[in-house]
């Protein structure tokens, strides 16, 4: 392994992303319903369905961490 510190950093950042993704289930409104189709036409409208508020924001943040 060439860069062990970088490897461990990527592990912990991914772990934080999974924790944030699980947190989306416990916010008011629940997890987002848009799933893998979380592009702006479905995720930008807060009235599109339950979980499109803070749940969608956490889901998008987690996808930034774990990608």
Jmol script that loads the backbone (N, CA, C; Angstrom):
load data "model"
ATOM      1  N   UNK A   1       0.842  -1.150   0.000  1.00  0.00           N
ATOM      2  CA  UNK A   1       0.000   0.000   0.000  1.00  0.00           C
ATOM      3  C   UNK A   1       0.903   1.233   0.000  1.00  0.00           C
ATOM      4  N   UNK A   2       0.725   2.079  -0.966  1.00  0.00           N
ATOM      5  CA  UNK A   2       1.604   3.234  -1.133  1.00  0.00           C
ATOM      6  C   UNK A   2       1.298   4.353  -0.132  1.00  0.00           C
ATOM      7  N   UNK A   3       0.031   4.618   0.116  1.00  0.00           N
ATOM      8  CA  UNK A   3      -0.371   5.723   0.992  1.00  0.00           C
ATOM      9  C   UNK A   3      -1.348   5.218   2.047  1.00  0.00           C
ATOM     10  N   UNK A   4      -0.858   4.638   3.154  1.00  0.00           N
ATOM     11  CA  UNK A   4      -1.777   4.071   4.145  1.00  0.00           C
ATOM     12  C   UNK A   4      -2.658   5.114   4.836  1.00  0.00           C
ATOM     13  N   UNK A   5      -2.151   6.310   5.046  1.00  0.00           N
ATOM     14  CA  UNK A   5      -2.961   7.341   5.699  1.00  0.00           C
ATOM     15  C   UNK A   5      -4.102   7.773   4.784  1.00  0.00           C
ATOM     16  N   UNK A   6      -3.840   7.923   3.516  1.00  0.00           N
ATOM     17  CA  UNK A   6      -4.878   8.282   2.556  1.00  0.00           C
ATOM     18  C   UNK A   6      -5.914   7.168   2.439  1.00  0.00           C
ATOM     19  N   UNK A   7      -5.470   5.931   2.496  1.00  0.00           N
ATOM     20  CA  UNK A   7      -6.387   4.804   2.444  1.00  0.00           C
ATOM     21  C   UNK A   7      -7.309   4.806   3.662  1.00  0.00           C
ATOM     22  N   UNK A   8      -6.771   5.040   4.834  1.00  0.00           N
ATOM     23  CA  UNK A   8      -7.592   5.080   6.038  1.00  0.00           C
ATOM     24  C   UNK A   8      -8.526   6.284   6.033  1.00  0.00           C
ATOM     25  N   UNK A   9      -8.070   7.410   5.497  1.00  0.00           N
ATOM     26  CA  UNK A   9      -8.918   8.591   5.389  1.00  0.00           C
ATOM     27  C   UNK A   9     -10.127   8.310   4.490  1.00  0.00           C
ATOM     28  N   UNK A  10      -9.905   7.632   3.390  1.00  0.00           N
ATOM     29  CA  UNK A  10     -11.020   7.313   2.500  1.00  0.00           C
ATOM     30  C   UNK A  10     -12.001   6.355   3.163  1.00  0.00           C
ATOM     31  N   UNK A  11     -11.504   5.449   4.004  1.00  0.00           N
ATOM     32  CA  UNK A  11     -12.391   4.545   4.731  1.00  0.00           C
ATOM     33  C   UNK A  11     -13.289   5.326   5.678  1.00  0.00           C
ATOM     34  N   UNK A  12     -12.717   6.247   6.451  1.00  0.00           N
ATOM     35  CA  UNK A  12     -13.506   6.980   7.428  1.00  0.00           C
ATOM     36  C   UNK A  12     -14.451   7.979   6.771  1.00  0.00           C
ATOM     37  N   UNK A  13     -14.082   8.554   5.661  1.00  0.00           N
ATOM     38  CA  UNK A  13     -14.995   9.454   4.956  1.00  0.00           C
ATOM     39  C   UNK A  13     -16.190   8.676   4.414  1.00  0.00           C
ATOM     40  N   UNK A  14     -15.953   7.473   3.908  1.00  0.00           N
ATOM     41  CA  UNK A  14     -17.051   6.633   3.441  1.00  0.00           C
ATOM     42  C   UNK A  14     -17.950   6.232   4.598  1.00  0.00           C
ATOM     43  N   UNK A  15     -17.357   5.922   5.744  1.00  0.00           N
ATOM     44  CA  UNK A  15     -18.135   5.565   6.928  1.00  0.00           C
ATOM     45  C   UNK A  15     -19.021   6.726   7.369  1.00  0.00           C
ATOM     46  N   UNK A  16     -18.502   7.944   7.347  1.00  0.00           N
ATOM     47  CA  UNK A  16     -19.290   9.129   7.690  1.00  0.00           C
ATOM     48  C   UNK A  16     -20.442   9.303   6.699  1.00  0.00           C
ATOM     49  N   UNK A  17     -20.181   9.024   5.422  1.00  0.00           N
ATOM     50  CA  UNK A  17     -21.234   9.109   4.416  1.00  0.00           C
ATOM     51  C   UNK A  17     -22.365   8.133   4.687  1.00  0.00           C
ATOM     52  N   UNK A  18     -22.037   6.931   5.119  1.00  0.00           N
ATOM     53  CA  UNK A  18     -23.072   5.943   5.441  1.00  0.00           C
ATOM     54  C   UNK A  18     -23.866   6.340   6.680  1.00  0.00           C
ATOM     55  N   UNK A  19     -23.198   6.936   7.659  1.00  0.00           N
ATOM     56  CA  UNK A  19     -23.908   7.406   8.855  1.00  0.00           C
ATOM     57  C   UNK A  19     -24.877   8.526   8.483  1.00  0.00           C
ATOM     58  N   UNK A  20     -24.447   9.444   7.622  1.00  0.00           N
ATOM     59  CA  UNK A  20     -25.330  10.533   7.182  1.00  0.00           C
ATOM     60  C   UNK A  20     -26.499   9.968   6.388  1.00  0.00           C
ATOM     61  N   UNK A  21     -26.252   8.936   5.583  1.00  0.00           N
ATOM     62  CA  UNK A  21     -27.325   8.323   4.806  1.00  0.00           C
ATOM     63  C   UNK A  21     -28.346   7.653   5.721  1.00  0.00           C
ATOM     64  N   UNK A  22     -27.884   7.006   6.777  1.00  0.00           N
ATOM     65  CA  UNK A  22     -28.809   6.404   7.729  1.00  0.00           C
ATOM     66  C   UNK A  22     -29.566   7.459   8.524  1.00  0.00           C
ATOM     67  N   UNK A  23     -28.950   8.604   8.743  1.00  0.00           N
ATOM     68  CA  UNK A  23     -29.618   9.676   9.472  1.00  0.00           C
ATOM     69  C   UNK A  23     -30.828  10.199   8.707  1.00  0.00           C
ATOM     70  N   UNK A  24     -30.866  10.015   7.409  1.00  0.00           N
ATOM     71  CA  UNK A  24     -32.000  10.481   6.607  1.00  0.00           C
ATOM     72  C   UNK A  24     -33.286   9.743   6.983  1.00  0.00           C
ATOM     73  N   UNK A  25     -33.179   8.566   7.567  1.00  0.00           N
ATOM     74  CA  UNK A  25     -34.376   7.830   7.973  1.00  0.00           C
ATOM     75  C   UNK A  25     -35.001   8.393   9.246  1.00  0.00           C
ATOM     76  N   UNK A  26     -34.246   9.165  10.016  1.00  0.00           N
ATOM     77  CA  UNK A  26     -34.709   9.590  11.319  1.00  0.00           C
ATOM     78  C   UNK A  26     -35.040  11.079  11.413  1.00  0.00           C
ATOM     79  N   UNK A  27     -35.034  11.796  10.318  1.00  0.00           N
ATOM     80  CA  UNK A  27     -35.420  13.209  10.340  1.00  0.00           C
ATOM     81  C   UNK A  27     -36.927  13.321  10.142  1.00  0.00           C
ATOM     82  N   UNK A  28     -37.439  14.502  10.394  1.00  0.00           N
ATOM     83  CA  UNK A  28     -38.876  14.733  10.209  1.00  0.00           C
ATOM     84  C   UNK A  28     -39.207  14.584   8.729  1.00  0.00           C
ATOM     85  N   UNK A  29     -40.175  13.783   8.418  1.00  0.00           N
ATOM     86  CA  UNK A  29     -40.551  13.535   7.033  1.00  0.00           C
ATOM     87  C   UNK A  29     -39.980  12.245   6.498  1.00  0.00           C
ATOM     88  N   UNK A  30     -38.950  11.721   7.128  1.00  0.00           N
ATOM     89  CA  UNK A  30     -38.388  10.439   6.735  1.00  0.00           C
ATOM     90  C   UNK A  30     -37.420  10.531   5.576  1.00  0.00           C
ATOM     91  N   UNK A  31     -37.057   9.367   5.106  1.00  0.00           N
ATOM     92  CA  UNK A  31     -36.096   9.262   4.008  1.00  0.00           C
ATOM     93  C   UNK A  31     -36.754   9.692   2.694  1.00  0.00           C
ATOM     94  N   UNK A  32     -35.964  10.154   1.750  1.00  0.00           N
ATOM     95  CA  UNK A  32     -36.545  10.583   0.471  1.00  0.00           C
ATOM     96  C   UNK A  32     -37.079   9.408  -0.324  1.00  0.00           C
ATOM     97  N   UNK A  33     -38.093   9.665  -1.106  1.00  0.00           N
ATOM     98  CA  UNK A  33     -38.695   8.621  -1.925  1.00  0.00           C
ATOM     99  C   UNK A  33     -38.149   8.588  -3.340  1.00  0.00           C
ATOM    100  N   UNK A  34     -37.310   9.544  -3.704  1.00  0.00           N
ATOM    101  CA  UNK A  34     -36.868   9.595  -5.091  1.00  0.00           C
ATOM    102  C   UNK A  34     -35.792   8.563  -5.411  1.00  0.00           C
ATOM    103  N   UNK A  35     -35.125   7.984  -4.423  1.00  0.00           N
ATOM    104  CA  UNK A  35     -34.164   6.912  -4.657  1.00  0.00           C
ATOM    105  C   UNK A  35     -33.045   7.312  -5.596  1.00  0.00           C
ATOM    106  N   UNK A  36     -32.742   6.474  -6.555  1.00  0.00           N
ATOM    107  CA  UNK A  36     -31.626   6.752  -7.458  1.00  0.00           C
ATOM    108  C   UNK A  36     -31.971   7.824  -8.476  1.00  0.00           C
ATOM    109  N   UNK A  37     -33.236   8.205  -8.563  1.00  0.00           N
ATOM    110  CA  UNK A  37     -33.629   9.254  -9.506  1.00  0.00           C
ATOM    111  C   UNK A  37     -33.665  10.606  -8.810  1.00  0.00           C
ATOM    112  N   UNK A  38     -32.682  10.894  -7.977  1.00  0.00           N
ATOM    113  CA  UNK A  38     -32.673  12.127  -7.196  1.00  0.00           C
ATOM    114  C   UNK A  38     -32.159  13.326  -7.955  1.00  0.00           C
ATOM    115  N   UNK A  39     -32.507  13.453  -9.187  1.00  0.00           N
ATOM    116  CA  UNK A  39     -32.101  14.616  -9.959  1.00  0.00           C
ATOM    117  C   UNK A  39     -33.127  15.736  -9.758  1.00  0.00           C
ATOM    118  N   UNK A  40     -32.794  16.970 -10.077  1.00  0.00           N
ATOM    119  CA  UNK A  40     -33.625  18.112  -9.701  1.00  0.00           C
ATOM    120  C   UNK A  40     -35.106  18.085 -10.087  1.00  0.00           C
ATOM    121  N   UNK A  41     -35.549  17.529 -11.190  1.00  0.00           N
ATOM    122  CA  UNK A  41     -36.995  17.571 -11.415  1.00  0.00           C
ATOM    123  C   UNK A  41     -37.817  16.887 -10.317  1.00  0.00           C
ATOM    124  N   UNK A  42     -37.277  15.837  -9.707  1.00  0.00           N
ATOM    125  CA  UNK A  42     -38.022  15.170  -8.641  1.00  0.00           C
ATOM    126  C   UNK A  42     -37.616  15.641  -7.254  1.00  0.00           C
ATOM    127  N   UNK A  43     -36.350  15.957  -7.054  1.00  0.00           N
ATOM    128  CA  UNK A  43     -35.887  16.279  -5.704  1.00  0.00           C
ATOM    129  C   UNK A  43     -35.995  17.762  -5.365  1.00  0.00           C
ATOM    130  N   UNK A  44     -36.201  18.618  -6.330  1.00  0.00           N
ATOM    131  CA  UNK A  44     -36.252  20.054  -6.057  1.00  0.00           C
ATOM    132  C   UNK A  44     -37.600  20.484  -5.483  1.00  0.00           C
ATOM    133  N   UNK A  45     -38.640  19.727  -5.734  1.00  0.00           N
ATOM    134  CA  UNK A  45     -39.968  20.079  -5.235  1.00  0.00           C
ATOM    135  C   UNK A  45     -40.192  19.447  -3.868  1.00  0.00           C
ATOM    136  N   UNK A  46     -40.340  20.278  -2.859  1.00  0.00           N
ATOM    137  CA  UNK A  46     -40.556  19.744  -1.510  1.00  0.00           C
ATOM    138  C   UNK A  46     -41.940  19.117  -1.378  1.00  0.00           C
ATOM    139  N   UNK A  47     -42.855  19.468  -2.239  1.00  0.00           N
ATOM    140  CA  UNK A  47     -44.199  18.898  -2.173  1.00  0.00           C
ATOM    141  C   UNK A  47     -44.340  17.649  -3.033  1.00  0.00           C
ATOM    142  N   UNK A  48     -43.246  17.147  -3.602  1.00  0.00           N
ATOM    143  CA  UNK A  48     -43.325  15.970  -4.475  1.00  0.00           C
ATOM    144  C   UNK A  48     -43.639  14.700  -3.692  1.00  0.00           C
ATOM    145  N   UNK A  49     -43.336  14.690  -2.414  1.00  0.00           N
ATOM    146  CA  UNK A  49     -43.638  13.520  -1.600  1.00  0.00           C
ATOM    147  C   UNK A  49     -42.970  13.618  -0.256  1.00  0.00           C
ATOM    148  N   UNK A  50     -43.275  12.663   0.618  1.00  0.00           N
ATOM    149  CA  UNK A  50     -42.646  12.696   1.944  1.00  0.00           C
ATOM    150  C   UNK A  50     -41.143  12.467   1.855  1.00  0.00           C
ATOM    151  N   UNK A  51     -40.406  13.119   2.717  1.00  0.00           N
ATOM    152  CA  UNK A  51     -38.961  12.949   2.744  1.00  0.00           C
ATOM    153  C   UNK A  51     -38.209  13.831   1.782  1.00  0.00           C
ATOM    154  N   UNK A  52     -38.880  14.725   1.101  1.00  0.00           N
ATOM    155  CA  UNK A  52     -38.197  15.560   0.118  1.00  0.00           C
ATOM    156  C   UNK A  52     -37.587  16.810   0.731  1.00  0.00           C
ATOM    157  N   UNK A  53     -37.647  16.966   2.035  1.00  0.00           N
ATOM    158  CA  UNK A  53     -37.053  18.120   2.699  1.00  0.00           C
ATOM    159  C   UNK A  53     -35.660  17.786   3.201  1.00  0.00           C
ATOM    160  N   UNK A  54     -35.550  17.620   4.509  1.00  0.00           N
ATOM    161  CA  UNK A  54     -34.248  17.335   5.126  1.00  0.00           C
ATOM    162  C   UNK A  54     -33.743  15.945   4.749  1.00  0.00           C
ATOM    163  N   UNK A  55     -34.639  15.008   4.507  1.00  0.00           N
ATOM    164  CA  UNK A  55     -34.218  13.663   4.102  1.00  0.00           C
ATOM    165  C   UNK A  55     -33.481  13.669   2.776  1.00  0.00           C
ATOM    166  N   UNK A  56     -33.965  14.452   1.831  1.00  0.00           N
ATOM    167  CA  UNK A  56     -33.298  14.554   0.531  1.00  0.00           C
ATOM    168  C   UNK A  56     -31.967  15.277   0.653  1.00  0.00           C
ATOM    169  N   UNK A  57     -31.908  16.286   1.517  1.00  0.00           N
ATOM    170  CA  UNK A  57     -30.647  16.998   1.715  1.00  0.00           C
ATOM    171  C   UNK A  57     -29.590  16.082   2.319  1.00  0.00           C
ATOM    172  N   UNK A  58     -29.979  15.262   3.290  1.00  0.00           N
ATOM    173  CA  UNK A  58     -29.031  14.319   3.879  1.00  0.00           C
ATOM    174  C   UNK A  58     -28.615  13.251   2.872  1.00  0.00           C
ATOM    175  N   UNK A  59     -29.549  12.811   2.050  1.00  0.00           N
ATOM    176  CA  UNK A  59     -29.233  11.784   1.055  1.00  0.00           C
ATOM    177  C   UNK A  59     -28.217  12.316   0.030  1.00  0.00           C
ATOM    178  N   UNK A  60     -28.400  13.557  -0.392  1.00  0.00           N
ATOM    179  CA  UNK A  60     -27.465  14.153  -1.336  1.00  0.00           C
ATOM    180  C   UNK A  60     -26.090  14.387  -0.699  1.00  0.00           C
ATOM    181  N   UNK A  61     -26.074  14.800   0.564  1.00  0.00           N
ATOM    182  CA  UNK A  61     -24.810  14.979   1.266  1.00  0.00           C
ATOM    183  C   UNK A  61     -24.073  13.657   1.425  1.00  0.00           C
ATOM    184  N   UNK A  62     -24.805  12.611   1.737  1.00  0.00           N
ATOM    185  CA  UNK A  62     -24.187  11.291   1.900  1.00  0.00           C
ATOM    186  C   UNK A  62     -23.636  10.766   0.582  1.00  0.00           C
ATOM    187  N   UNK A  63     -24.310  11.068  -0.504  1.00  0.00           N
ATOM    188  CA  UNK A  63     -23.789  10.604  -1.791  1.00  0.00           C
ATOM    189  C   UNK A  63     -22.495  11.342  -2.169  1.00  0.00           C
ATOM    190  N   UNK A  64     -22.325  12.555  -1.679  1.00  0.00           N
ATOM    191  CA  UNK A  64     -21.064  13.257  -1.895  1.00  0.00           C
ATOM    192  C   UNK A  64     -19.936  12.624  -1.095  1.00  0.00           C
ATOM    193  N   UNK A  65     -20.231  12.201   0.132  1.00  0.00           N
ATOM    194  CA  UNK A  65     -19.213  11.569   0.972  1.00  0.00           C
ATOM    195  C   UNK A  65     -18.833  10.180   0.483  1.00  0.00           C
ATOM    196  N   UNK A  66     -19.819   9.381   0.103  1.00  0.00           N
ATOM    197  CA  UNK A  66     -19.535   7.971  -0.171  1.00  0.00           C
ATOM    198  C   UNK A  66     -19.216   7.683  -1.637  1.00  0.00           C
ATOM    199  N   UNK A  67     -19.219   8.694  -2.485  1.00  0.00           N
ATOM    200  CA  UNK A  67     -18.919   8.434  -3.896  1.00  0.00           C
ATOM    201  C   UNK A  67     -17.441   8.519  -4.180  1.00  0.00           C
TER     202      UNK A  67
END
end "model"
wireframe off; spacefill off
backbone 0.3
color backbone group
